[in-house]
Amino acid sequence: MDTVMYYLCWPLGWIMKWCWELLNNYGLAIILFTLCTKIILLPLSVWVHKNSIKMVTIQPELNRIKAKFYGDRDRIAEEETKLYKRVGYSPFASSIPLLVQILLLMAVVYIIKQPLSHILRLDAGTIAELARLAGVGDVMEDQLTIVQMVQKGLLDASAGEGLASALAAIKGLDMHFCGFDLGVIASEVWGKYIWVPVIAGVSSFILCVVQNMINILQVEQSKLSKYGMTVLSVGISLSLGFFVYAGVALYWVASNLFAILQQLLLNKVIDPHKYVDQADLDESRKALADIEALDGKNKKDPKAKEYAKRERADYKKFFKIVNKKLVVYSERSGFYKYFEALIEGLLKSSNLTIHYITS
């Protein structure tokens, strides 16, 4: 993993260094860095947006498949796979941004806790010498400790020759933003830093609310999925705010806010409503809802719920039977005499399995 993070942090570290040198403000540099990553990943975001639109355009057909083969999970999965292949939809596309975001988040953690390597770009020998003078054990993990000691003037007297420029650069690395030290962790200092996880959680909540209203794919999700994702996102944001560097939390907040802006722009440029047949979508939803509800609509009948439960169970049982070749349906059980000769003849002259059902 360290090798992966090295190759990931190397180019991202240069972007962060450029942002820092351009603005000379650590917090603003993180915000600009976040914007740069959004721009770099814009082609991926456009692809995911188009894939989401494609998913919603085939939703009516998916609803009808679920209604037609209600209860037969294997058949539904088979038909869905065929449909995905036919239209070129990737059901895993929605997980790609999450994976990318996790990798970026890990990279930001590394960049912020290793400012000597990624922002100031000091050579390994200089960093090792500073670590020796500071008495820290891990050159990569304790770089923030070195920064704090230098800025407090604890290394000036004992600094060796050739470190003057490095010490000057470190003293100029002000990691404060809006009164917060972005190099500390809220759970370790508390006080006013309790606002860090709160702000992170609020930004995530706002993102979820807006996405549930304007993201074409999330709009079609059930309320349970929407609320569940909101709770999960806010929970993750609160954890990030408590247990990672405040600078990482700032990146997360900026990323959430830029995600809202990005979604608005994508909807403007590639309007989902131009591709979605809303009338067909509503009709397919109703067809599926009718199958799921079955006879449960008659609320006045005291046995309505019992009948609905029994019918739903029978429906699922019927569709779980695979490879049905011939099904005979009779309106009443007493009508078997009209089908008996046909069924007996087919059984004698073939190896078919015949399913006879009644209402």
ChimeraX attribute file (.defattr): number of C-alpha atoms within 10 A of each C-alpha:
attribute: neighborCount
match mode: 1-to-1
recipient: residues
	/A:1	5
	/A:2	8
	/A:3	8
	/A:4	10
	/A:5	15
	/A:6	14
	/A:7	11
	/A:8	17
	/A:9	23
	/A:10	14
	/A:11	12
	/A:12	21
	/A:13	25
	/A:14	16
	/A:15	21
	/A:16	27
	/A:17	22
	/A:18	16
	/A:19	22
	/A:20	21
	/A:21	14
	/A:22	12
	/A:23	12
	/A:24	15
	/A:25	16
	/A:26	22
	/A:27	23
	/A:28	16
	/A:29	21
	/A:30	25
	/A:31	20
	/A:32	21
	/A:33	24
	/A:34	25
	/A:35	17
	/A:36	16
	/A:37	15
	/A:38	17
	/A:39	13
	/A:40	11
	/A:41	13
	/A:42	14
	/A:43	11
	/A:44	16
	/A:45	20
	/A:46	16
	/A:47	12
	/A:48	19
	/A:49	22
	/A:50	16
	/A:51	20
	/A:52	21
	/A:53	23
	/A:54	21
	/A:55	22
	/A:56	22
	/A:57	19
	/A:58	18
	/A:59	21
	/A:60	23
	/A:61	16
	/A:62	22
	/A:63	19
	/A:64	17
	/A:65	19
	/A:66	23
	/A:67	20
	/A:68	16
	/A:69	19
	/A:70	22
	/A:71	21
	/A:72	18
	/A:73	14
	/A:74	13
	/A:75	20
	/A:76	18
	/A:77	14
	/A:78	10
	/A:79	15
	/A:80	17
	/A:81	14
	/A:82	12
	/A:83	16
	/A:84	16
	/A:85	10
	/A:86	9
	/A:87	11
	/A:88	12
	/A:89	18
	/A:90	15
	/A:91	12
	/A:92	9
	/A:93	15
	/A:94	15
	/A:95	11
	/A:96	13
	/A:97	14
	/A:98	11
	/A:99	11
	/A:100	13
	/A:101	15
	/A:102	12
	/A:103	16
	/A:104	19
	/A:105	16
	/A:106	15
	/A:107	21
	/A:108	26
	/A:109	19
	/A:110	22
	/A:111	24
	/A:112	24
	/A:113	22
	/A:114	21
	/A:115	23
	/A:116	25
	/A:117	21
	/A:118	21
	/A:119	21
	/A:120	20
	/A:121	15
	/A:122	17
	/A:123	11
	/A:124	13
	/A:125	9
	/A:126	14
	/A:127	20
	/A:128	17
	/A:129	15
	/A:130	23
	/A:131	19
	/A:132	14
	/A:133	16
	/A:134	20
	/A:135	12
	/A:136	16
	/A:137	11
	/A:138	11
	/A:139	18
	/A:140	18
	/A:141	12
	/A:142	16
	/A:143	22
	/A:144	17
	/A:145	16
	/A:146	23
	/A:147	25
	/A:148	16
	/A:149	16
	/A:150	20
	/A:151	18
	/A:152	11
	/A:153	12
	/A:154	14
	/A:155	18
	/A:156	15
	/A:157	7
	/A:158	9
	/A:159	16
	/A:160	12
	/A:161	6
	/A:162	9
	/A:163	15
	/A:164	12
	/A:165	10
	/A:166	19
	/A:167	18
	/A:168	12
	/A:169	14
	/A:170	20
	/A:171	16
	/A:172	12
	/A:173	18
	/A:174	16
	/A:175	19
	/A:176	16
	/A:177	15
	/A:178	7
	/A:179	9
	/A:180	16
	/A:181	18
	/A:182	24
	/A:183	21
	/A:184	20
	/A:185	22
	/A:186	24
	/A:187	17
	/A:188	12
	/A:189	11
	/A:190	12
	/A:191	9
	/A:192	10
	/A:193	20
	/A:194	15
	/A:195	15
	/A:196	26
	/A:197	27
	/A:198	17
	/A:199	18
	/A:200	28
	/A:201	25
	/A:202	16
	/A:203	20
	/A:204	26
	/A:205	21
	/A:206	16
	/A:207	23
	/A:208	22
	/A:209	14
	/A:210	15
	/A:211	19
	/A:212	20
	/A:213	13
	/A:214	15
	/A:215	20
	/A:216	22
	/A:217	20
	/A:218	18
	/A:219	14
	/A:220	16
	/A:221	12
	/A:222	10
	/A:223	12
	/A:224	9
	/A:225	12
	/A:226	18
	/A:227	15
	/A:228	11
	/A:229	16
	/A:230	19
	/A:231	16
	/A:232	14
	/A:233	18
	/A:234	22
	/A:235	17
	/A:236	16
	/A:237	24
	/A:238	20
	/A:239	17
	/A:240	21
	/A:241	29
	/A:242	24
	/A:243	16
	/A:244	20
	/A:245	23
	/A:246	28
	/A:247	29
	/A:248	28
	/A:249	29
	/A:250	23
	/A:251	23
	/A:252	26
	/A:253	25
	/A:254	19
	/A:255	22
	/A:256	21
	/A:257	14
	/A:258	17
	/A:259	18
	/A:260	19
	/A:261	12
	/A:262	17
	/A:263	19
	/A:264	17
	/A:265	12
	/A:266	18
	/A:267	15
	/A:268	10
	/A:269	10
	/A:270	15
	/A:271	15
	/A:272	21
	/A:273	12
	/A:274	9
	/A:275	12
	/A:276	19
	/A:277	14
	/A:278	14
	/A:279	10
	/A:280	14
	/A:281	20
	/A:282	12
	/A:283	14
	/A:284	21
	/A:285	17
	/A:286	15
	/A:287	18
	/A:288	20
	/A:289	13
	/A:290	14
	/A:291	15
	/A:292	17
	/A:293	14
	/A:294	16
	/A:295	18
	/A:296	18
	/A:297	12
	/A:298	12
	/A:299	10
	/A:300	7
	/A:301	11
	/A:302	9
	/A:303	12
	/A:304	15
	/A:305	15
	/A:306	13
	/A:307	15
	/A:308	18
	/A:309	16
	/A:310	12
	/A:311	17
	/A:312	20
	/A:313	12
	/A:314	13
	/A:315	18
	/A:316	15
	/A:317	13
	/A:318	17
	/A:319	18
	/A:320	17
	/A:321	12
	/A:322	10
	/A:323	9
	/A:324	13
	/A:325	9
	/A:326	11
	/A:327	11
	/A:328	12
	/A:329	15
	/A:330	15
	/A:331	10
	/A:332	10
	/A:333	12
	/A:334	9
	/A:335	12
	/A:336	17
	/A:337	9
	/A:338	10
	/A:339	13
	/A:340	11
	/A:341	11
	/A:342	10
	/A:343	15
	/A:344	11
	/A:345	10
	/A:346	14
	/A:347	13
	/A:348	9
	/A:349	8
	/A:350	8
	/A:351	8
	/A:352	12
	/A:353	13
	/A:354	15
	/A:355	14
	/A:356	14
	/A:357	14
	/A:358	12
	/A:359	8
